[in-house]
Amino acid sequence: MMSSELARFRVVLLLVTCPLVAMIQGVASKSEVRPLGDSPDRCMRHHFVETITHPIYKCNSKMVLLARCEGHCSHTSRSDPLVSFSSVLKQPFKNTCVCCRPHTSKLKAVRLRCSGGTRITATYRYILACSCEECS
């Protein structure tokens, strides 16, 4: 092949392989656009709807939008042995662990109307952002 034909072949090859890369990454729908290399199971916020009811009193239930952190972090958990010059090792290992957990959240409240006209307030934390942070 000549140099110009080889260059044309590379362009065609690139156009053919790019859709395959998107399919391999598991793009769920055409409306979902994700940068190359962005993992679909990375640590991120996921929304879900939950019905809040009081466990004892007869109150009207309410549906609320909640969020949770879920996904994988790119770090590996490990345990390294610690060296000591004492005969007693209180902490024989140094553990390193990274978890997908809430980074920022805000306090929210929902008021439930109960029998007899009373109102009860339920509170919860709404997750705004998730990140990979050291586990406790």
Helices and strands as residue ranges (DSSP letters): H 3-24, E 44-52, E 62-70, E 78-81, E 93-96, E 98-113, G 115-117, E 119-134
